[in-house]
Amino acid sequence: MKIIIDAMGGDHAPEQIVLGALQSAKEYGVEIVLVGRGEDILSSMKQHGWDTLPDGVEIANADDIVDMHADPAEVVRQHKGSSMVLGLKMLADGAGDAFISAGNTGALLSAATLVVKRIRGIRRAAFAPVLPTGGGCILIDAGANTECTPEFLLQFGCMGSFYAKKAQKKENPRVALLNNGAEDSKGDPLHKEAYQLLKHAGENGVINFIGNIEARDVPDGDADVVVADGFSGNVLLKAMEGTAIYMGNLMKGMFKRNMLSMLGALLCKKGISEIKQRMDYREVGGSILVGITKPVIKAHGSSDARAICGAVRQAMNAVESGFCDDIRDNIAAMSLPREEKNAE
């Protein structure tokens, strides 16, 4: 298996990206292609005691960089020689099995769609991060599509279910629609129509649809796949991230209050460590872009070496799962019912 990594994308590129890639190659035995400025990559290696490229690691030189201010709509045309675009072209041409970048999110979405292409029949690709709930809940979409149609949400639910089955080994993942109430009558026209489509897919055995879910119930693990339009999904994701940071700071202040509370922290050290590990985005590595013909992973912009290792694990798992083939094989089941299409 060969993983292509954008060495120049992210806040800590190329040093932390390169270090994470080298550690992954050593620990997981996977082949790595680092795409970026060759001299900068080699310099980063030497800073950490790597004088030569280890077996299984190669460099593909790319002089241009897609920065955070690049126009996503123009990135493929204006940055043809960038590490991001070149890496995606290598993936499309079969030079690797998956691609990872911690760079510009919008640019990655646009370039992956134009270069690697969506799976035929899929209306929109969607970001599907794994939330830190019990068992790991997939949120789809988390920001790629702020404006959606009911059919988009139907396809998100199906794609998320296939990913949960294959990559997370969940036999019958529970799919829920993010809404402002659990009752089936809740929501605006978009969510009411999407509810009926997802219900129809559930009745036909395509997915295990359990109905609407409120944001407050997501952290409890009441669903394995949460379907959302990109706007609502991104708000939920950021709210959970912010709440986790806030609660962490509250706990830190509480345990540092006096000697007795510090002793309590010592006694709870193992449990605290487990909570921190569950909430750490670096453990998952990134958000997979579901609906593209091959696995594309968006790593967090502030990814360090540990996060890149997590992204490599995620990419390897996605490749091994073969979930892209499941999506291709079930396009018909993910489409609008015939009567709905005739009415359009």
C-alpha positions in Angstrom: 0.0 0.0 0.0 1.2 3.5 -0.9 0.1 6.7 0.8 0.7 10.1 -0.9 1.2 13.0 1.6 1.2 16.7 0.9 4.3 17.7 2.8 3.8 21.4 2.4 0.2 21.7 3.7 -0.6 22.8 7.3 0.6 25.1 10.0 3.6 23.0 10.9 4.7 21.9 7.4 7.0 20.6 6.3 8.8 19.5 9.5 5.9 17.9 11.4 4.3 16.4 8.3 7.6 14.8 7.3 8.3 13.5 10.8 4.9 12.0 11.0 5.3 10.4 7.6 8.7 8.8 8.5 7.3 7.5 11.8 4.3 6.0 10.0 6.5 4.3 7.4 8.6 2.8 10.2 5.7 1.8 12.5 3.1 0.6 10.0 5.4 -0.7 7.2 3.5 1.4 4.6 5.0 3.1 1.6 5.0 6.9 1.7 5.4 9.5 -1.1 6.1 13.0 0.3 5.1 15.6 -2.3 6.7 19.0 -1.9 9.9 21.0 -2.1 12.6 18.4 -2.0 15.2 20.5 -0.3 12.8 21.5 2.5 11.8 17.9 3.0 15.4 16.7 3.2 16.2 19.6 5.6 13.3 18.6 7.9 14.5 15.0 7.9 18.0 16.0 8.9 16.7 18.0 11.8 15.4 14.8 13.3 18.4 12.6 12.5 17.3 11.1 9.2 20.3 11.6 6.8 18.9 9.4 4.0 15.4 8.4 2.9 14.4 5.1 4.6 13.2 2.2 2.6 9.6 2.7 1.4 9.8 6.5 1.4 10.2 8.7 -1.7 10.0 12.3 -2.6 8.0 13.8 -5.5 9.2 17.4 -6.0 6.7 20.1 -6.2 7.8 23.7 -6.0 4.5 25.5 -5.6 2.4 25.6 -2.4 -1.4 26.1 -2.0 -1.6 28.5 1.0 -4.6 29.2 3.2 -5.6 32.2 1.1 -5.8 30.4 -2.2 -9.1 30.6 -4.1 -10.5 27.1 -4.0 -12.2 27.5 -7.4 -9.0 28.4 -9.1 -6.5 26.2 -7.3 -6.2 23.5 -10.0 -5.7 26.1 -12.8 -3.4 28.5 -10.8 -1.4 26.0 -8.8 -0.9 23.0 -11.2 2.7 22.5 -9.8 1.7 22.6 -6.1 2.2 19.8 -3.7 -1.6 19.4 -3.2 -2.6 19.3 -6.9 0.4 17.2 -8.0 -0.3 14.7 -5.2 -3.9 14.4 -6.2 -2.9 13.9 -9.8 -0.6 11.1 -8.7 -3.5 9.5 -6.8 -5.8 9.8 -9.9 -3.1 8.2 -12.1 -2.7 5.2 -9.8 0.7 6.2 -8.3 -0.8 5.7 -4.8 -3.8 4.4 -2.9 -4.8 7.4 -0.8 -3.9 11.1 -0.3 -3.5 13.1 2.9 -3.2 16.9 3.2 -3.4 19.3 6.2 -3.7 22.2 3.8 -6.5 24.5 2.6 -9.8 22.7 3.2 -11.7 24.4 0.4 -8.9 23.9 -2.1 -8.6 20.2 -1.2 -12.3 19.7 -1.7 -12.2 21.5 -5.1 -9.0 19.9 -6.3 -10.1 16.4 -5.3 -13.4 16.8 -7.0 -11.8 18.1 -10.2 -8.8 15.8 -10.3 -9.6 12.5 -8.6 -13.4 12.9 -9.4 -16.5 12.0 -7.6 -17.9 8.5 -7.9 -20.3 8.4 -10.8 -23.8 9.1 -9.6 -22.8 10.9 -6.4 -24.1 14.4 -6.3 -21.7 15.9 -3.8 -18.6 14.7 -1.9 -18.8 15.2 1.9 -16.5 15.5 4.8 -17.1 12.7 7.4 -15.1 13.1 10.6 -15.4 10.7 13.4 -16.7 12.3 16.6 -15.4 11.3 20.0 -18.5 9.5 21.2 -18.7 6.0 22.5 -17.8 3.8 19.6 -17.0 6.8 17.3 -19.9 8.5 15.5 -19.5 9.6 11.9 -20.8 13.1 11.1 -21.6 13.6 7.4 -21.4 16.4 6.1 -19.2 18.5 8.3 -18.7 21.5 6.1 -18.2 20.7 2.4 -21.8 21.6 1.3 -23.5 24.4 3.1 -26.5 24.3 0.8 -28.0 20.9 0.3 -31.0 19.1 -1.4 -32.9 16.2 0.1 -31.1 13.8 -2.3 -27.7 15.1 -1.0 -28.7 14.1 2.5 -30.0 10.7 1.4 -26.7 10.0 -0.3 -24.7 11.3 2.8 -26.7 8.8 5.0 -26.0 5.9 2.7 -22.3 6.7 2.2 -21.8 7.2 5.9 -23.4 3.9 6.6 -21.2 2.1 4.1 -18.1 3.7 5.6 -19.2 2.8 9.1 -19.8 -0.9 8.0 -16.5 -1.3 6.2 -14.0 1.0 8.0 -15.4 0.8 11.5 -16.7 -2.8 11.3 -20.1 -1.9 12.5 -22.6 -4.6 11.4 -25.7 -2.5 11.2 -24.9 1.2 11.9 -27.7 3.4 13.2 -28.2 6.4 10.8 -29.9 9.5 12.2 -30.8 12.9 10.7 -29.6 15.9 12.7 -32.7 18.0 13.4 -34.2 20.4 15.9 -36.4 17.7 17.4 -36.7 14.0 17.5 -40.3 13.9 16.1 -40.7 13.1 12.4 -42.7 16.3 11.9 -39.8 18.5 13.0 -37.6 20.7 10.7 -37.8 22.9 7.7 -38.8 21.6 4.2 -35.3 20.3 3.5 -35.2 18.1 6.6 -38.8 16.9 6.3 -38.2 15.7 2.7 -34.8 14.2 3.7 -36.4 12.4 6.5 -38.9 10.7 4.1 -36.1 9.7 1.7 -34.0 8.3 4.5 -37.0 6.5 5.9 -37.7 5.0 2.5 -34.1 3.8 2.3 -34.4 2.2 5.7 -37.7 0.4 4.8 -35.9 -1.0 1.7 -33.0 -2.3 3.8 -30.4 0.1 2.4 -29.6 1.6 5.7 -30.7 1.3 9.4 -32.5 4.7 9.7 -33.6 5.4 13.3 -35.1 8.9 12.7 -34.2 12.4 13.8 -31.5 13.2 16.4 -31.0 16.4 18.4 -27.5 17.8 18.8 -27.6 17.2 22.6 -28.0 13.5 22.0 -25.1 13.1 19.6 -22.3 12.9 22.3 -24.1 10.1 24.0 -23.6 7.8 21.0 -27.3 7.4 20.2 -26.4 7.1 16.5 -23.4 5.7 14.5 -23.9 8.0 11.6 -25.3 11.5 11.9 -26.5 13.1 8.6 -26.4 16.8 8.3 -26.2 19.6 5.8 -22.7 21.1 5.8 -23.7 24.2 7.6 -25.4 22.5 10.5 -22.8 19.7 10.6 -19.9 22.2 10.9 -21.7 24.1 13.6 -22.2 20.9 15.6 -18.5 19.9 15.1 -17.2 23.3 16.2 -19.6 23.4 19.2 -18.4 20.0 20.3 -14.7 21.0 19.9 -15.3 24.2 21.8 -17.2 22.5 24.6 -14.4 19.9 25.0 -11.8 22.7 25.3 -13.9 24.6 27.8 -14.6 21.6 30.0 -10.9 20.6 29.9 -9.9 24.1 31.1 -12.6 23.9 33.8 -11.2 20.6 35.0 -7.6 21.9 35.0 -8.6 24.9 37.1 -10.6 22.7 39.5 -7.7 20.3 40.1 -5.2 23.1 40.6 -7.3 24.9 43.2 -5.5 23.5 46.3 -3.4 20.6 47.5 -6.4 18.4 48.2 -7.8 18.9 44.7 -4.3 18.2 43.3 -4.2 14.9 45.2 -7.6 14.1 43.7 -6.2 14.7 40.2 -3.4 12.3 41.0 -5.8 9.6 42.0 -7.9 10.2 38.9 -4.9 10.4 36.6 -5.7 7.3 34.6 -9.3 8.3 34.0 -8.3 11.8 33.0 -5.7 10.5 30.5 -8.4 8.2 28.9 -10.7 11.2 28.5 -8.0 13.4 27.0 -7.1 10.6 24.6 -10.7 10.2 23.5 -11.1 13.9 22.9 -7.7 14.3 21.1 -8.3 14.8 17.3 -4.8 13.5 16.7 -5.9 10.0 17.5 -8.3 9.9 14.5 -6.0 11.9 12.3 -8.4 13.7 10.0 -11.7 13.8 8.1 -12.2 11.5 5.1 -13.8 13.1 2.0 -16.5 10.5 1.2 -17.8 10.3 -2.4 -14.5 10.6 -4.2 -13.2 7.7 -6.3 -10.3 7.1 -4.0 -9.6 7.9 -0.3 -8.7 11.5 0.4 -8.0 12.6 4.0 -8.2 16.1 5.3 -5.9 16.3 8.3 -6.3 19.1 10.8 -4.5 22.3 9.8 -2.5 22.3 13.0 -1.5 18.6 12.7 1.8 17.6 14.3 3.6 14.3 13.7 1.3 12.3 15.9 -1.8 13.6 14.0 -0.2 12.7 10.7 0.4 9.1 12.0 -3.3 9.0 12.9 -4.2 10.2 9.4 -2.0 7.5 7.8 -3.7 4.9 9.9 -7.1 6.2 8.8 -6.0 6.2 5.2 -4.7 2.6 5.4 -8.0 1.5 7.0 -10.0 3.3 4.3 -8.1 1.6 1.5 -8.3 -1.8 3.1 -12.0 -1.5 3.8 -12.9 -1.0 0.1 -15.8 1.2 1.0 -15.5 3.1 -2.2 -16.5 0.0 -4.1 -19.6 -0.4 -1.9 -20.7 3.1 -2.8 -20.2 2.4 -6.5 -22.2 -0.9 -6.3 -25.1 0.8 -4.5 -25.6 4.0 -6.5 -29.1 2.9 -7.6 -30.2 2.4 -4.0 -28.9 5.9 -3.1 -31.0 7.7 -5.7 -34.4 9.3 -5.4 -37.3 7.0 -5.7 -38.6 6.8 -9.4 -41.8 8.8 -8.6 -39.7 11.6 -7.0 -37.5 11.9 -10.2 -40.6 11.9 -12.4 -42.0 14.8 -10.4 -38.9 16.9 -10.8 
